[in-house]
Amino acid sequence: MTFLHPLALVGLAAAAIPALLHLLERRVPPEAEFPPLRYLSEAERQNARRLKLRHLLLLLLRTALIVLLVLAAARPLFPTRASGGSLHEPTALAVILDNSPSSGLVVDGRPVLERLKAMARGSLARATASDHLWLVLADGVARAGTREALLATVDSVGVSARRLDLTAAVGAATRLVDAEPLPAREVHVVSDLQRTALGSGRAAVPRGVRVLALAPPSQAAPNRGVGTVRVTDGAAAVGIVGTPGAGREGGAAPVTLRIRGREVGRALATPGSTVSISLPSLGPGWWVGEVVLDADELRADDRRLLVWRVAPPARVAAPPSAGGGPFVAAALAVLEEGKRVQAGAEGGSDVAIGDRPQAGTRVSVVVPPAEPALIGQVNRALAARGGRWRFAEAGTPGVIAGPAVPGISGVQVTRRYRIETVTGDAGRGMSNDTTVLATLNGEPWLVRDGNVLLLGSRLDTAWTALPATPAFVPFVDALVNRLVRGEAPVSEVEGDPRVEFRTRGADTIGATVYALDPRESDLTPAPPALVRDVLGAEVLDATAFAAARFAGAGRHDASGLLLVLALVFALVELGVATRTR
């Protein structure tokens, strides 16, 4: 039992007042023996015993009356399994409503999100003014508010494009409610409990915090969706993801590629497979397409955008005499065979690779000279072209770090020259025309400076292990076809499906594709044992979840019953007092 107004219990001290008055009123008269009255002594003793019993009864009734009135003022609450209108201890409650893309699944003609919203409303609707409330959605933000404000938020919630990491969300929510100085602390997880939604590790649930999780369906809903899409060598590589057993006829489903609303390719694929769809010949420029699956119960993952750039093959010159080297020549031969580059002559090419800037070329890729004595000569040639970077002294070995150039991170470099800005020009060293594309030991290793790219090492195995790795040919491809133009790789970001282009002046230098996280397509539910282990939660069906809210028990106010009892005691006391007189 708990009390809404525990300070009122101080009034229990008043229960001693009837006893004190009773003791003060006790008088012992002097005794005088009169022989004629001896026969009355026995009758007096019997009457005195009756009066003493009545006085004792009055004392108990009055004391109990005061106790009942004080307890009623303190408003005691006692637990009950009844739910309607019951009160409960002041509670810090965080409701996690998972409105990630998978909640858009339609089951029996109704989105899963509607069922989840109804359960979240049930938790918030039972809150009282003494509770502290938060609502967490797929964006991971904890929204504090009143019951009415959060109920309005739940009503307005739609399916989000963001994936919710339940492990992180539960960990943050439990820490939030644990910091509140309230008697009870609970976190309600209202989710479809995808297995993929449980992140790495376990949620550290503080002692005293209760986590309730709504049980997912016993069987996984069939589904398939478009996962990753990559454009390479004139074809789109499409990965299909989803729930095992999602498709009909062995799981195969038609995959359609469209460009500007026109179908240009089709293939059959199953979840977990990757298919290649050839792209038609297109003119130069940036192109946006979409990969589409036949609609199923989860529509959000049936379509994915892709973007790529079509450009004529770059004319590249890299004569060994100018410092290109045999490894660069071999990589360019592979790329020429794949029609990614064309052989160019010195002085008449788009890109020249060598140990000094080449006249007559649009872009020069400059590597250090083999002889240290020639560094000064190379730096003077760079300065003559307006370069703001130059080669410095030899640097320490290390590994490459370069997210702008996929595949080269972690490759060992044994010999290199440091690349630094020209003295007095450091403030202009990172202008719009300058980008550090890769580093080594925290120092620039690959720098784009206007129409010059500087490499800190020669592309030879005596300097770096890069030429001996599978990433070398793609690296040379990116070097001459993308990096020389200042383009960034096409990146993917979680969000509502769309494409945003990045520009520099009038030039388009990259694009960002917004799409759903492919893990949302696998609707396999997490086993209850895994949920208990990772989230520290009690996994309950809808009925048990509703009954277990707020420590699993309602708490009724007993003050009304106590006032009725006090009235009964007052009437009995009045009757006894009247007869005593």
C-alpha positions in Angstrom: 0.0 0.0 0.0 1.2 3.5 -0.8 -0.2 7.0 -0.1 -0.7 9.9 -2.4 -0.3 12.4 0.5 2.1 10.6 3.0 2.7 13.8 5.0 -0.9 13.6 6.2 0.1 10.6 8.3 1.7 13.0 10.8 -1.9 13.5 12.0 -1.9 10.0 13.5 -0.3 11.6 16.5 -3.8 13.0 17.2 -5.0 9.5 18.0 -3.3 9.8 21.4 -5.7 12.7 22.4 -8.6 10.5 23.5 -6.3 8.4 25.7 -4.8 11.6 27.3 -8.2 13.0 28.0 -9.3 9.7 29.5 -6.3 9.7 31.9 -6.8 13.3 32.9 -10.5 12.8 33.7 -9.8 9.9 36.1 -10.3 11.2 39.7 -9.9 9.1 42.8 -12.2 10.5 45.5 -11.4 10.1 49.2 -12.9 7.1 50.8 -15.0 7.3 54.0 -16.7 4.2 55.5 -20.3 4.7 56.6 -21.8 1.6 58.2 -25.3 2.3 56.9 -24.0 2.3 53.3 -22.0 -0.9 53.4 -24.8 -2.8 51.7 -24.5 -0.5 48.6 -20.8 -1.3 48.1 -21.4 -4.4 46.1 -23.9 -2.8 43.7 -21.4 0.1 43.2 -18.6 -2.2 42.2 -20.8 -3.9 39.6 -21.9 -0.6 38.2 -18.3 0.7 38.1 -17.2 -2.3 36.1 -19.9 -1.6 33.5 -18.9 2.1 33.3 -15.2 1.2 32.9 -16.0 -1.1 30.0 -18.1 1.6 28.3 -15.4 4.2 28.8 -12.8 1.8 27.3 -15.1 1.2 24.3 -15.5 5.0 23.9 -11.7 5.4 24.0 -11.2 2.8 21.3 -14.0 4.2 19.1 -12.7 7.7 19.3 -9.1 6.7 18.7 -10.1 4.5 15.7 -12.2 7.4 14.3 -9.2 9.8 14.4 -7.0 7.1 12.7 -9.5 6.5 10.0 -9.9 10.2 9.2 -6.1 10.7 9.1 -5.7 7.7 6.8 -8.4 8.9 4.5 -6.7 12.3 4.3 -3.5 10.6 3.2 -5.4 8.8 0.4 -4.0 5.3 0.6 -3.6 3.3 -2.7 -3.8 -0.5 -2.7 -3.0 -2.8 -5.7 -5.6 -4.4 -7.8 -5.7 -6.2 -11.2 -8.6 -4.0 -12.4 -7.6 -1.6 -15.1 -10.4 0.8 -15.8 -9.8 4.1 -14.0 -7.3 2.7 -11.5 -4.4 4.8 -10.2 -0.8 3.7 -9.8 2.4 4.8 -8.3 4.1 7.9 -9.9 6.0 6.4 -12.9 8.7 7.5 -15.3 7.6 5.9 -18.5 9.3 5.8 -22.0 7.2 4.4 -24.8 9.3 3.2 -27.9 7.0 3.2 -30.9 8.8 1.5 -33.8 7.5 3.2 -37.0 10.4 2.1 -39.1 9.7 1.0 -42.8 8.8 -2.6 -41.8 5.8 -1.2 -39.8 4.2 -0.4 -43.2 3.6 -4.1 -43.8 -0.1 -4.7 -44.5 -1.6 -7.7 -42.6 -5.3 -8.6 -43.0 -5.8 -5.3 -44.8 -4.4 -3.2 -42.1 -0.8 -1.7 -41.6 1.1 -3.2 -38.7 1.8 0.4 -37.6 -1.9 0.9 -36.7 -1.7 -2.0 -34.3 1.4 -0.7 -32.8 -0.1 2.8 -32.4 -3.1 1.4 -30.6 -0.8 -0.3 -28.0 1.2 2.8 -27.6 -2.0 4.8 -27.0 -3.0 2.3 -24.3 0.2 2.9 -22.4 0.0 6.7 -22.6 -3.7 6.8 -21.9 -3.3 5.2 -18.5 -0.7 7.8 -17.4 -1.6 10.3 -14.7 -0.5 13.8 -13.9 2.2 12.5 -11.5 3.9 10.5 -14.2 6.9 11.6 -16.3 6.4 10.6 -20.0 8.6 10.2 -23.1 7.9 8.9 -26.6 10.7 7.5 -28.8 10.1 7.0 -32.6 12.3 5.5 -35.3 14.5 8.7 -35.3 15.7 7.8 -31.8 14.7 11.1 -30.3 13.1 11.0 -26.9 10.1 13.4 -26.9 9.0 14.5 -23.4 5.5 15.8 -22.9 2.1 15.5 -21.3 -0.2 12.6 -21.8 -2.4 14.6 -24.2 0.5 16.0 -26.2 2.1 12.6 -26.7 -1.2 11.0 -27.6 -1.6 13.6 -30.3 1.9 12.8 -31.5 1.1 9.1 -31.7 -2.1 9.8 -33.7 -0.1 11.8 -36.2 2.8 9.3 -36.6 3.3 7.7 -40.1 5.7 5.2 -41.4 9.2 6.6 -41.3 12.1 5.9 -43.7 14.5 5.6 -40.8 15.6 2.2 -39.3 15.3 1.9 -35.5 18.1 0.2 -33.6 16.1 -1.2 -30.8 19.1 -2.1 -28.7 20.4 1.5 -28.7 16.9 2.9 -28.2 16.1 0.7 -25.2 19.5 1.4 -23.6 18.9 5.2 -24.0 15.3 5.0 -22.7 16.2 3.0 -19.6 18.9 5.4 -18.7 16.4 8.3 -19.2 13.8 6.9 -16.9 16.3 5.6 -14.4 17.4 9.2 -13.8 13.9 10.2 -12.6 13.3 10.3 -8.8 10.0 8.4 -9.0 8.9 5.1 -7.3 8.4 3.2 -10.6 10.3 3.2 -13.9 9.2 1.5 -17.0 10.0 1.2 -20.8 7.4 -0.1 -23.2 8.7 -1.4 -26.5 6.0 -1.4 -29.1 7.6 -2.9 -32.2 7.3 -5.7 -34.7 10.6 -6.9 -33.2 12.5 -7.7 -36.4 15.6 -9.7 -35.7 17.6 -7.3 -37.7 16.4 -4.4 -35.5 18.4 -5.8 -32.6 21.8 -4.1 -32.9 25.1 -5.4 -31.7 25.7 -6.0 -28.0 23.1 -5.8 -25.2 21.1 -3.0 -23.7 22.4 -2.2 -20.3 19.1 -2.0 -18.3 19.6 -0.4 -14.9 18.3 -2.3 -11.8 14.8 -1.2 -11.0 13.8 -0.4 -14.5 11.1 -2.7 -16.0 11.1 -3.3 -19.8 8.0 -4.7 -21.5 8.1 -5.7 -25.1 5.1 -6.5 -27.3 5.4 -10.0 -28.7 5.8 -10.2 -32.5 3.8 -12.6 -34.7 4.8 -16.2 -34.4 5.6 -16.5 -38.1 7.5 -14.2 -40.4 5.6 -12.5 -43.1 6.8 -13.2 -46.6 8.6 -10.3 -48.3 11.2 -9.3 -50.9 12.7 -6.0 -51.6 15.4 -4.2 -53.7 18.6 -4.0 -51.7 21.8 -2.5 -53.1 22.1 -1.3 -56.7 25.5 -0.6 -58.3 26.3 0.5 -61.9 29.6 -0.9 -63.2 30.8 -1.7 -66.7 27.5 -0.8 -68.5 25.3 -2.9 -66.2 23.3 -2.5 -63.0 24.1 -5.1 -60.3 20.9 -5.5 -58.3 20.8 -7.2 -54.9 17.4 -8.7 -53.8 16.8 -8.9 -50.0 13.9 -10.1 -47.9 12.4 -12.8 -45.8 13.4 -16.4 -46.7 10.6 -18.1 -48.6 9.2 -14.8 -49.7 8.5 -15.5 -53.3 6.3 -17.8 -55.3 7.6 -20.5 -57.7 10.8 -21.1 -55.7 11.1 -17.5 -54.6 11.8 -16.0 -58.1 10.4 -12.6 -58.7 10.7 -10.2 -61.8 13.0 -7.3 -61.4 12.5 -4.4 -63.7 14.9 -1.5 -64.5 13.4 1.7 -65.8 14.9 4.9 -67.0 12.6 7.9 -67.3 9.6 5.7 -66.9 10.7 3.4 -69.7 11.5 -0.3 -69.1 15.0 -1.0 -70.3 15.8 -4.4 -68.7 14.3 -7.2 -66.7 15.5 -10.3 -64.8 14.4 -12.9 -62.3 15.8 -13.0 -58.8 15.2 -14.4 -55.3 16.0 -12.9 -51.9 19.7 -13.2 -51.2 20.7 -13.1 -54.9 22.2 -10.5 -57.1 21.3 -10.1 -60.8 23.0 -8.0 -63.5 20.8 -6.0 -65.9 22.5 -4.4 -68.9 22.1 -0.7 -69.5 21.4 0.7 -72.9 23.8 3.1 -74.7 23.1 6.5 -73.3 24.5 10.0 -74.1 26.9 11.8 -71.8 25.6 13.1 -68.6 24.0 12.1 -65.3 21.2 9.5 -65.5 18.6 8.5 -62.9 16.8 5.2 -63.0 14.8 2.9 -60.8 14.7 -0.8 -60.0 11.2 -2.1 -59.3 9.7 -5.3 -58.0 6.1 -6.3 -58.3 4.1 -4.9 -55.4 3.7 -7.0 -52.2 2.4 -6.4 -48.7 5.4 -4.2 -47.9 5.4 -1.5 -50.6 8.3 0.7 -49.3 11.1 -1.6 -50.4 9.7 -2.5 -53.8 11.4 0.4 -55.5 15.0 1.8 -55.4 16.6 4.6 -57.3 20.0 4.5 -58.8 22.2 7.2 -60.4 25.3 7.1 -62.6 27.3 9.3 -65.0 28.0 8.5 -68.6 31.2 10.0 -70.0 33.3 9.3 -73.0 36.4 7.3 -72.2 39.3 9.5 -71.0 42.4 9.7 -73.3 45.3 8.8 -71.0 49.0 9.0 -71.6 51.4 7.3 -69.2 54.7 6.7 -70.9 57.2 4.7 -68.7 59.9 7.3 -69.6 57.8 10.0 -67.9 57.3 8.0 -64.7 54.1 6.1 -65.4 55.7 2.7 -64.8 54.8 -0.8 -65.9 52.0 -1.3 -63.4 50.2 1.8 -64.5 50.6 0.7 -68.2 49.2 -2.8 -67.4 46.2 -1.3 -65.6 45.5 1.1 -68.4 45.6 -1.8 -70.9 42.9 -3.6 -68.9 40.8 -0.4 -68.8 41.2 0.2 -72.5 40.1 -3.3 -73.3 36.9 -2.6 -71.2 36.5 0.7 -73.1 37.0 2.7 -69.9 39.9 4.7 -71.4 41.6 5.4 -74.7 45.3 5.5 -75.3 46.5 9.1 -75.7 49.7 10.7 -76.9 51.9 12.9 -74.9 50.8 16.5 -75.2 47.4 15.5 -76.7 45.6 13.6 -74.0 42.9 14.3 -71.4 45.0 12.9 -68.6 48.7 12.4 -68.3 50.4 10.3 -65.6 54.1 11.0 -64.9 56.6 12.6 -62.5 55.9 16.2 -63.7 53.0 18.2 -65.1 52.6 17.6 -68.8 51.9 20.5 -71.2 48.9 20.2 -73.5 46.9 17.9 -71.2 43.8 18.8 -69.4 44.7 17.1 -66.1 48.1 15.8 -64.9 48.5 13.0 -62.3 51.9 13.7 -60.8 53.9 11.1 -58.9 57.3 11.8 -57.1 60.4 11.4 -59.3 62.5 8.3 -58.7 65.6 10.5 -57.9 65.3 12.8 -54.9 67.5 15.4 -56.6 64.7 16.0 -59.1 62.1 17.0 -56.4 63.0 20.7 -56.7 62.5 20.6 -60.5 59.1 19.0 -60.1 58.0 21.6 -57.6 59.1 24.5 -59.9 57.0 22.9 -62.7 54.0 22.7 -60.3 54.4 26.3 -59.2 54.6 27.4 -62.9 51.1 25.9 -63.3 49.8 27.8 -60.3 50.0 24.9 -58.0 49.4 25.5 -54.3 50.8 22.1 -53.1 54.3 20.6 -53.5 56.4 17.7 -52.6 58.4 18.0 -49.3 60.8 15.7 -47.5 60.4 11.9 -47.3 57.7 10.8 -45.0 57.3 7.8 -42.7 55.7 4.5 -43.9 52.1 3.6 -43.0 48.8 2.6 -44.4 46.4 4.6 -46.6 43.2 6.0 -45.3 40.9 7.3 -48.1 37.1 6.8 -48.0 36.8 9.0 -51.2 38.6 6.2 -53.1 37.0 2.8 -52.2 39.4 -0.2 -51.9 42.7 1.5 -51.1 42.2 2.0 -47.3 44.6 -0.1 -45.3 47.0 -0.6 -48.1 50.7 -0.5 -47.0 53.0 2.3 -48.2 56.7 1.8 -47.6 58.1 4.9 -49.3 56.6 8.3 -49.9 57.1 12.0 -50.0 55.1 14.4 -47.8 52.8 16.7 -49.7 52.4 20.2 -48.2 51.0 23.6 -49.2 53.3 26.2 -50.6 54.8 28.5 -48.0 52.6 31.5 -47.4 49.7 29.8 -49.2 48.4 27.6 -46.4 45.3 29.7 -46.0 44.3 28.9 -49.6 45.4 25.3 -49.5 41.9 23.9 -49.0 40.0 26.1 -51.5 37.1 24.8 -53.6 39.6 23.5 -56.2 41.6 21.6 -53.6 40.6 18.3 -51.9 42.7 15.9 -49.8 41.4 12.5 -51.2 43.6 10.2 -49.1 45.9 10.4 -46.1 48.7 8.4 -44.6 49.6 8.8 -40.9 47.3 11.8 -40.9 49.2 13.6 -43.7 48.0 14.2 -47.3 48.9 11.3 -49.6 46.6 12.0 -52.6 45.6 15.7 -53.3 43.6 17.2 -56.0 44.8 20.8 -56.7 42.9 22.3 -59.6 43.9 20.4 -62.7 46.7 18.5 -61.0 46.5 15.4 -58.8 49.5 14.8 -56.6 50.4 11.3 -55.3 52.8 10.9 -52.4 54.2 7.6 -53.8 55.1 6.2 -57.2 52.7 3.5 -58.3 55.3 0.8 -58.0 55.6 -2.1 -55.6 59.0 -0.7 -54.4 56.9 2.2 -53.0 53.5 0.8 -52.1 51.7 -2.6 -52.2 48.8 -1.0 -54.0 49.8 -2.2 -57.5 49.8 -5.8 -56.3 46.2 -5.6 -54.9 42.9 -6.2 -56.7 42.0 -2.6 -55.9 44.7 -1.2 -58.2 42.8 -1.3 -61.5 39.6 0.2 -60.0 41.9 2.8 -58.4 43.4 3.8 -61.7 39.9 3.9 -63.2 38.7 6.3 -60.5 41.9 8.3 -60.8 41.6 9.0 -64.6 37.8 9.0 -65.0 36.4 10.5 -61.8 39.0 12.1 -59.5 40.6 14.2 -62.2 37.2 15.9 -62.7 36.7 16.4 -59.0 33.8 14.0 -58.8 32.9 12.3 -55.6 31.5 8.7 -55.6 27.8 8.3 -55.6 26.8 7.8 -52.0 23.8 6.3 -50.3 22.0 7.7 -47.3 19.1 6.4 -45.3 15.9 8.5 -46.0 12.9 9.0 -48.1 13.7 7.8 -51.6 15.1 10.7 -53.7 18.3 11.8 -55.5 20.2 15.0 -54.6 23.0 16.2 -56.9 26.2 17.9 -55.7 27.4 20.8 -57.8 30.4 23.1 -58.0 29.5 26.2 -59.9 27.9 24.9 -63.1 29.4 21.4 -62.8 27.7 18.4 -61.2 30.4 16.6 -59.3 28.4 13.9 -57.4 25.1 12.6 -56.2 23.5 11.2 -53.1 20.8 8.5 -53.3 18.4 8.4 -50.4 16.9 4.9 -49.8 15.7 2.5 -47.1 18.1 0.4 -45.1 18.0 -3.1 -46.8 17.8 -4.8 -43.4 14.2 -3.5 -43.1 13.1 -6.0 -45.8 13.9 -9.1 -43.7 10.7 -9.4 -41.6 12.0 -12.4 -39.6 10.9 -11.8 -36.0 13.4 -12.1 -33.1 12.9 -15.1 -30.9 11.5 -14.2 -27.4 14.7 -15.7 -25.8 16.9 -13.4 -27.9 14.7 -10.3 -27.0 15.0 -11.1 -23.3 18.7 -11.6 -23.6 19.5 -8.5 -25.7 16.9 -6.0 -24.4 16.3 -7.4 -20.9 12.6 -7.3 -21.6 9.5 -9.3 -20.7 8.0 -10.4 -24.0 4.2 -10.4 -23.7 1.2 -10.8 -26.0 -1.2 -7.9 -26.3 -3.5 -9.0 -23.4 -0.6 -9.7 -21.0 1.1 -6.5 -22.1 -2.0 -4.4 -21.3 -2.3 -6.0 -17.9 1.4 -5.6 -17.0 1.6 -1.9 -17.7 2.5 0.2 -14.6 4.0 -2.7 -12.6 1.2 -5.0 -13.7 -1.4 -3.7 -11.2 -3.8 -0.8 -10.9 -4.0 1.0 -7.6 -7.4 2.1 -6.2 -7.9 5.0 -3.8 -9.2 3.6 -0.4 -10.0 7.0 1.1 -13.7 6.6 0.3 -14.0 3.3 2.1 -12.2 4.8 5.1 -14.6 7.7 5.3 -17.5 5.3 5.3 -15.9 3.3 8.1 -15.3 6.6 10.0 -18.9 7.5 9.7 -20.0 4.1 11.1 -17.6 4.5 14.0 -18.9 8.0 14.7 -22.5 6.7 14.9 -21.5 3.8 17.2 -19.5 6.3 19.4 -22.5 8.6 19.6 -24.8 5.7 20.6 -22.4 4.4 23.3 -21.8 8.0 24.7 -25.6 8.6 24.9 -26.2 5.5 26.9 -23.3 6.2 29.2 -24.9 9.5 30.2 
